[in-house]
Amino acid sequence: MKTLLWLLSAVLSLQCVAAQISLVVSVPGTVKPTETLEMTCKVSGASLTDSTNMRCVHWVRQPDGKGLEWLGEICYENSKYYAQSLQGRLIITRDTNKGEVYAKLTGVKPDESGTYYCARHTQCNRWTEDMYRNWFTECGISMLENVSPVLPPVLRSVLN
């Protein structure tokens, strides 16, 4: 019995190590002011409907010389939440078969230049914009990977 429990424990440990979840952002090309910015966040290593490992995927940006700004999120059950300042301009959708989350921002403004990120969270629940900065630090988001430039913003993905 002890051997069986040890073996089961070893197998489960290996699965956790092997299951690296990554998010990579991509865009089709350069975007100019007043145009539409379309971004894709490719998720690998977990399903978008997995409430434990991929509770929500967030879009975040850091305007040049400023702090982080939460844009919106889409969660495992397909609920969506948006920053008030972007209501009507930002649409977040997903394709669970492809493991992709999309952000479409219409009427891009010059002051929206900056670094854009997609990020995930698991069981660390933060639902309001005011709490988002605390969630971002408290839940261990780290390791930024440069992906590609857009407008003046540079898109990056967040690995966890």
DRENPA-3360 file (N, C-alpha, C; in nm, 2 decimals, always signed):
BEGIN
1 = MKTLLWLL = +0.08/-0.12/+0.00/+0.00/+0.00/+0.00/+0.09/+0.13/+0.00 ~ +0.19/+0.13/+0.08/+0.28/+0.24/+0.09/+0.35/+0.27/-0.05 ~ +0.39/+0.15/-0.12/+0.45/+0.17/-0.25/+0.35/+0.23/-0.35 ~ +0.23/+0.18/-0.34/+0.13/+0.23/-0.43/+0.10/+0.38/-0.41 ~ +0.09/+0.43/-0.29/+0.08/+0.57/-0.25/+0.20/+0.65/-0.30 ~ +0.32/+0.60/-0.28/+0.44/+0.67/-0.32/+0.44/+0.68/-0.47 ~ +0.41/+0.58/-0.54/+0.40/+0.58/-0.69/+0.30/+0.68/-0.74 ~ +0.18/+0.68/-0.68/+0.08/+0.77/-0.72/+0.12/+0.92/-0.70;
9 = SAVLSLQC = +0.19/+0.94/-0.58/+0.24/+1.07/-0.55/+0.35/+1.11/-0.65 ~ +0.43/+1.02/-0.69/+0.54/+1.06/-0.78/+0.48/+1.09/-0.92 ~ +0.38/+1.01/-0.96/+0.32/+1.04/-1.09/+0.25/+1.18/-1.09 ~ +0.18/+1.21/-0.99/+0.11/+1.34/-0.98/+0.21/+1.45/-0.97 ~ +0.32/+1.43/-0.91/+0.42/+1.54/-0.90/+0.48/+1.56/-1.04 ~ +0.51/+1.46/-1.11/+0.56/+1.47/-1.25/+0.46/+1.54/-1.34 ~ +0.34/+1.52/-1.32/+0.24/+1.58/-1.41/+0.24/+1.73/-1.38 ~ +0.25/+1.77/-1.25/+0.25/+1.91/-1.22/+0.37/+1.98/-1.28;
17 = VAAQISLV = +0.49/+1.92/-1.27/+0.61/+1.98/-1.33/+0.60/+1.99/-1.48 ~ +0.54/+1.89/-1.54/+0.53/+1.88/-1.69/+0.43/+1.98/-1.74 ~ +0.33/+2.02/-1.66/+0.22/+2.10/-1.71/+0.26/+2.25/-1.70 ~ +0.35/+2.30/-1.78/+0.38/+2.44/-1.78/+0.28/+2.52/-1.86 ~ +0.22/+2.62/-1.80/+0.12/+2.70/-1.87/+0.19/+2.83/-1.92 ~ +0.17/+2.86/-2.05/+0.22/+2.98/-2.11/+0.12/+3.06/-2.19 ~ +0.14/+3.19/-2.19/+0.05/+3.28/-2.27/+0.14/+3.36/-2.36 ~ +0.11/+3.36/-2.49/+0.19/+3.44/-2.59/+0.10/+3.53/-2.67;
25 = VSVPGTVK = +0.13/+3.66/-2.67/+0.05/+3.76/-2.74/+0.11/+3.77/-2.88 ~ +0.01/+3.79/-2.98/+0.05/+3.82/-3.12/-0.05/+3.92/-3.18 ~ +0.00/+3.99/-3.28/-0.08/+4.08/-3.35/-0.05/+4.07/-3.50 ~ -0.15/+4.11/-3.59/-0.13/+4.09/-3.73/-0.03/+4.20/-3.79 ~ -0.01/+4.31/-3.73/+0.08/+4.41/-3.79/+0.07/+4.54/-3.71 ~ +0.11/+4.65/-3.78/+0.12/+4.78/-3.71/-0.02/+4.85/-3.72 ~ -0.06/+4.92/-3.61/-0.19/+4.98/-3.60/-0.16/+5.13/-3.58 ~ -0.24/+5.22/-3.65/-0.23/+5.36/-3.64/-0.35/+5.41/-3.56;
33 = PTETLEMT = -0.33/+5.54/-3.50/-0.44/+5.60/-3.43/-0.57/+5.60/-3.51 ~ -0.68/+5.58/-3.44/-0.82/+5.57/-3.50/-0.85/+5.43/-3.56 ~ -0.75/+5.35/-3.58/-0.77/+5.21/-3.63/-0.81/+5.12/-3.52 ~ -0.82/+4.99/-3.55/-0.86/+4.89/-3.46/-0.73/+4.80/-3.43 ~ -0.71/+4.78/-3.30/-0.60/+4.70/-3.25/-0.66/+4.56/-3.22 ~ -0.61/+4.46/-3.28/-0.66/+4.32/-3.26/-0.54/+4.24/-3.21 ~ -0.55/+4.18/-3.09/-0.45/+4.10/-3.03/-0.50/+3.96/-3.00 ~ -0.41/+3.86/-3.01/-0.44/+3.72/-2.98/-0.35/+3.68/-2.86;
41 = CKVSGASL = -0.41/+3.61/-2.77/-0.33/+3.55/-2.66/-0.34/+3.40/-2.67 ~ -0.24/+3.34/-2.71/-0.24/+3.19/-2.73/-0.20/+3.12/-2.60 ~ -0.29/+3.04/-2.55/-0.27/+2.97/-2.42/-0.23/+2.83/-2.45 ~ -0.12/+2.78/-2.39/-0.09/+2.64/-2.40/-0.06/+2.58/-2.26 ~ -0.09/+2.46/-2.24/-0.07/+2.39/-2.11/-0.19/+2.39/-2.02 ~ -0.30/+2.45/-2.06/-0.42/+2.44/-1.99/-0.54/+2.48/-2.07 ~ -0.66/+2.44/-2.04/-0.78/+2.47/-2.11/-0.84/+2.60/-2.06 ~ -0.90/+2.68/-2.15/-0.96/+2.80/-2.11/-1.08/+2.78/-2.03;
49 = TDSTNMRC = -1.13/+2.66/-2.02/-1.25/+2.63/-1.94/-1.21/+2.57/-1.81 ~ -1.09/+2.56/-1.78/-1.04/+2.50/-1.65/-1.04/+2.61/-1.54 ~ -1.13/+2.59/-1.45/-1.15/+2.69/-1.34/-1.04/+2.69/-1.24 ~ -0.96/+2.59/-1.24/-0.85/+2.59/-1.14/-0.72/+2.65/-1.20 ~ -0.68/+2.61/-1.32/-0.56/+2.66/-1.38/-0.57/+2.79/-1.46 ~ -0.69/+2.81/-1.52/-0.71/+2.93/-1.61/-0.84/+3.00/-1.57 ~ -0.85/+3.03/-1.45/-0.98/+3.09/-1.40/-1.02/+3.21/-1.49 ~ -0.93/+3.30/-1.52/-0.96/+3.41/-1.61/-0.83/+3.45/-1.68;
57 = VHWVRQPD = -0.85/+3.50/-1.80/-0.74/+3.56/-1.88/-0.77/+3.71/-1.88 ~ -0.67/+3.79/-1.84/-0.68/+3.94/-1.83/-0.60/+4.00/-1.94 ~ -0.64/+4.12/-1.99/-0.56/+4.21/-2.07/-0.53/+4.33/-1.99 ~ -0.40/+4.36/-1.99/-0.34/+4.47/-1.91/-0.25/+4.55/-2.00 ~ -0.24/+4.68/-1.97/-0.14/+4.76/-2.05/-0.07/+4.85/-1.95 ~ +0.05/+4.89/-1.99/+0.13/+4.99/-1.92/+0.16/+5.10/-2.01 ~ +0.09/+5.21/-2.00/+0.12/+5.33/-2.09/+0.26/+5.38/-2.06 ~ +0.32/+5.43/-2.16/+0.46/+5.48/-2.15/+0.47/+5.57/-2.03;
65 = GKGLEWLG = +0.56/+5.54/-1.94/+0.59/+5.62/-1.82/+0.49/+5.62/-1.71 ~ +0.39/+5.52/-1.72/+0.28/+5.52/-1.62/+0.28/+5.37/-1.56 ~ +0.18/+5.36/-1.47/+0.17/+5.22/-1.40/+0.08/+5.13/-1.48 ~ +0.06/+5.01/-1.43/-0.03/+4.91/-1.50/-0.17/+4.96/-1.50 ~ -0.24/+4.92/-1.61/-0.38/+4.96/-1.62/-0.46/+4.83/-1.67 ~ -0.55/+4.79/-1.59/-0.64/+4.67/-1.62/-0.74/+4.71/-1.73 ~ -0.74/+4.63/-1.84/-0.83/+4.66/-1.95/-0.96/+4.57/-1.94 ~ -0.95/+4.45/-1.91/-1.06/+4.36/-1.91/-1.02/+4.21/-1.89;
73 = EICYENSK = -1.12/+4.13/-1.88/-1.09/+3.98/-1.86/-1.20/+3.90/-1.91 ~ -1.17/+3.78/-1.94/-1.27/+3.67/-1.98/-1.24/+3.55/-1.89 ~ -1.34/+3.49/-1.83/-1.32/+3.39/-1.74/-1.36/+3.25/-1.79 ~ -1.33/+3.15/-1.72/-1.35/+3.01/-1.77/-1.49/+2.98/-1.81 ~ -1.59/+3.04/-1.75/-1.73/+3.02/-1.78/-1.78/+3.12/-1.89 ~ -1.69/+3.19/-1.95/-1.71/+3.29/-2.05/-1.77/+3.42/-2.01 ~ -1.77/+3.45/-1.88/-1.81/+3.58/-1.83/-1.70/+3.68/-1.87 ~ -1.74/+3.81/-1.89/-1.65/+3.91/-1.94/-1.67/+4.04/-1.85;
81 = YYAQSLQG = -1.56/+4.10/-1.82/-1.56/+4.23/-1.75/-1.46/+4.32/-1.81 ~ -1.50/+4.45/-1.82/-1.42/+4.55/-1.89/-1.40/+4.68/-1.80 ~ -1.29/+4.74/-1.82/-1.26/+4.87/-1.75/-1.37/+4.97/-1.80 ~ -1.42/+5.05/-1.71/-1.52/+5.15/-1.75/-1.48/+5.24/-1.86 ~ -1.35/+5.28/-1.86/-1.30/+5.37/-1.96/-1.30/+5.31/-2.10 ~ -1.31/+5.18/-2.11/-1.30/+5.11/-2.25/-1.44/+5.05/-2.29 ~ -1.54/+5.07/-2.21/-1.67/+5.02/-2.24/-1.71/+5.06/-2.38 ~ -1.75/+4.97/-2.46/-1.80/+5.00/-2.60/-1.68/+5.00/-2.70;
89 = RLIITRDT = -1.56/+5.00/-2.65/-1.44/+5.00/-2.75/-1.36/+4.88/-2.74 ~ -1.37/+4.80/-2.63/-1.29/+4.68/-2.61/-1.39/+4.56/-2.61 ~ -1.36/+4.46/-2.70/-1.43/+4.34/-2.70/-1.33/+4.22/-2.68 ~ -1.36/+4.14/-2.58/-1.28/+4.02/-2.55/-1.36/+3.90/-2.58 ~ -1.30/+3.81/-2.66/-1.37/+3.68/-2.70/-1.26/+3.57/-2.69 ~ -1.31/+3.45/-2.71/-1.21/+3.34/-2.71/-1.26/+3.23/-2.80 ~ -1.16/+3.14/-2.83/-1.19/+3.02/-2.91/-1.13/+2.91/-2.82 ~ -1.22/+2.83/-2.75/-1.16/+2.73/-2.66/-1.10/+2.61/-2.73;
97 = NKGEVYAK = -1.14/+2.59/-2.86/-1.08/+2.48/-2.94/-0.94/+2.51/-2.97 ~ -0.91/+2.64/-3.00/-0.77/+2.68/-3.04/-0.69/+2.72/-2.92 ~ -0.76/+2.74/-2.80/-0.69/+2.79/-2.69/-0.64/+2.93/-2.70 ~ -0.73/+3.02/-2.76/-0.69/+3.16/-2.79/-0.79/+3.25/-2.73 ~ -0.74/+3.36/-2.68/-0.82/+3.47/-2.63/-0.79/+3.59/-2.71 ~ -0.90/+3.67/-2.75/-0.88/+3.78/-2.84/-0.92/+3.91/-2.77 ~ -0.85/+4.01/-2.80/-0.89/+4.15/-2.76/-0.89/+4.24/-2.88 ~ -1.01/+4.31/-2.90/-1.02/+4.40/-3.01/-1.06/+4.54/-2.96;
105 = LTGVKPDE = -0.97/+4.63/-2.98/-0.98/+4.77/-2.93/-1.00/+4.86/-3.05 ~ -1.12/+4.92/-3.06/-1.15/+5.01/-3.17/-1.11/+5.15/-3.14 ~ -1.09/+5.23/-3.24/-1.06/+5.37/-3.23/-0.94/+5.40/-3.14 ~ -0.83/+5.33/-3.17/-0.71/+5.34/-3.08/-0.66/+5.49/-3.08 ~ -0.62/+5.54/-2.96/-0.58/+5.67/-2.94/-0.43/+5.68/-2.92 ~ -0.36/+5.79/-2.96/-0.22/+5.80/-2.94/-0.17/+5.78/-2.80 ~ -0.25/+5.82/-2.70/-0.21/+5.81/-2.56/-0.23/+5.67/-2.51 ~ -0.28/+5.57/-2.59/-0.29/+5.43/-2.56/-0.17/+5.35/-2.59;
113 = SGTYYCAR = -0.06/+5.43/-2.63/+0.07/+5.37/-2.66/+0.12/+5.31/-2.53 ~ +0.19/+5.20/-2.53/+0.25/+5.14/-2.41/+0.28/+4.99/-2.43 ~ +0.29/+4.92/-2.32/+0.32/+4.78/-2.33/+0.19/+4.70/-2.29 ~ +0.15/+4.61/-2.38/+0.02/+4.54/-2.36/+0.06/+4.39/-2.32 ~ -0.02/+4.34/-2.22/+0.00/+4.21/-2.17/-0.13/+4.13/-2.17 ~ -0.11/+3.99/-2.18/-0.22/+3.91/-2.14/-0.17/+3.83/-2.02 ~ -0.25/+3.80/-1.92/-0.21/+3.73/-1.80/-0.32/+3.64/-1.75 ~ -0.29/+3.54/-1.67/-0.39/+3.45/-1.62/-0.39/+3.46/-1.47;
121 = HTQCNRWT = -0.50/+3.42/-1.41/-0.50/+3.39/-1.27/-0.58/+3.27/-1.24 ~ -0.55/+3.21/-1.13/-0.61/+3.08/-1.09/-0.72/+3.10/-0.98 ~ -0.69/+3.07/-0.86/-0.78/+3.08/-0.75/-0.77/+3.21/-0.68 ~ -0.69/+3.30/-0.72/-0.67/+3.43/-0.65/-0.77/+3.53/-0.71 ~ -0.89/+3.54/-0.64/-1.00/+3.62/-0.70/-0.99/+3.77/-0.67 ~ -0.98/+3.85/-0.77/-0.99/+3.99/-0.76/-1.08/+4.04/-0.87 ~ -1.19/+4.11/-0.83/-1.29/+4.14/-0.93/-1.30/+4.28/-0.97 ~ -1.24/+4.37/-0.90/-1.26/+4.51/-0.93/-1.13/+4.57/-0.98;
129 = EDMYRNWF = -1.14/+4.68/-1.05/-1.02/+4.75/-1.10/-0.93/+4.80/-0.99 ~ -0.99/+4.85/-0.88/-0.92/+4.90/-0.77/-0.83/+4.79/-0.71 ~ -0.88/+4.67/-0.71/-0.81/+4.56/-0.64/-0.71/+4.50/-0.74 ~ -0.72/+4.53/-0.87/-0.64/+4.46/-0.97/-0.49/+4.47/-0.94 ~ -0.44/+4.59/-0.91/-0.30/+4.61/-0.89/-0.25/+4.52/-0.78 ~ -0.33/+4.51/-0.67/-0.29/+4.42/-0.56/-0.29/+4.27/-0.61 ~ -0.39/+4.23/-0.69/-0.39/+4.10/-0.74/-0.27/+4.07/-0.82 ~ -0.23/+4.17/-0.90/-0.12/+4.15/-1.00/+0.01/+4.12/-0.92;
137 = TECGISML = +0.03/+4.19/-0.80/+0.15/+4.16/-0.72/+0.13/+4.04/-0.63 ~ +0.02/+4.02/-0.57/+0.00/+3.92/-0.47/-0.01/+3.78/-0.54 ~ -0.05/+3.77/-0.66/-0.07/+3.63/-0.72/+0.04/+3.58/-0.80 ~ +0.16/+3.65/-0.79/+0.28/+3.59/-0.85/+0.29/+3.60/-1.00 ~ +0.24/+3.70/-1.06/+0.27/+3.71/-1.21/+0.41/+3.75/-1.23 ~ +0.48/+3.68/-1.32/+0.62/+3.72/-1.33/+0.67/+3.68/-1.47 ~ +0.80/+3.69/-1.50/+0.87/+3.65/-1.62/+0.80/+3.71/-1.75 ~ +0.83/+3.83/-1.78/+0.77/+3.89/-1.90/+0.86/+3.85/-2.02;
145 = ENVSPVLP = +0.79/+3.81/-2.13/+0.86/+3.77/-2.25/+0.82/+3.87/-2.37 ~ +0.92/+3.93/-2.43/+0.89/+4.03/-2.54/+0.84/+3.95/-2.66 ~ +0.73/+4.00/-2.72/+0.68/+3.93/-2.84/+0.69/+4.02/-2.96 ~ +0.62/+4.13/-2.97/+0.63/+4.21/-3.09/+0.58/+4.35/-3.07 ~ +0.63/+4.45/-3.16/+0.58/+4.58/-3.14/+0.45/+4.61/-3.21 ~ +0.37/+4.70/-3.16/+0.25/+4.74/-3.22/+0.22/+4.89/-3.20 ~ +0.18/+4.96/-3.29/+0.16/+5.11/-3.28/+0.29/+5.16/-3.22 ~ +0.30/+5.24/-3.12/+0.42/+5.25/-3.04/+0.42/+5.14/-2.93;
153 = PVLRSVLN = +0.31/+5.08/-2.89/+0.32/+4.98/-2.78/+0.40/+4.86/-2.82 ~ +0.46/+4.80/-2.72/+0.52/+4.67/-2.74/+0.44/+4.57/-2.66 ~ +0.40/+4.46/-2.73/+0.32/+4.36/-2.67/+0.41/+4.26/-2.60 ~ +0.37/+4.22/-2.48/+0.44/+4.12/-2.41/+0.34/+4.02/-2.36 ~ +0.39/+3.90/-2.33/+0.30/+3.80/-2.26/+0.35/+3.78/-2.12 ~ +0.26/+3.73/-2.04/+0.30/+3.70/-1.90/+0.30/+3.55/-1.88 ~ +0.40/+3.50/-1.83/+0.41/+3.35/-1.80/+0.40/+3.34/-1.65 ~ +0.33/+3.23/-1.61/+0.31/+3.21/-1.47/+0.35/+3.06/-1.44;
% end
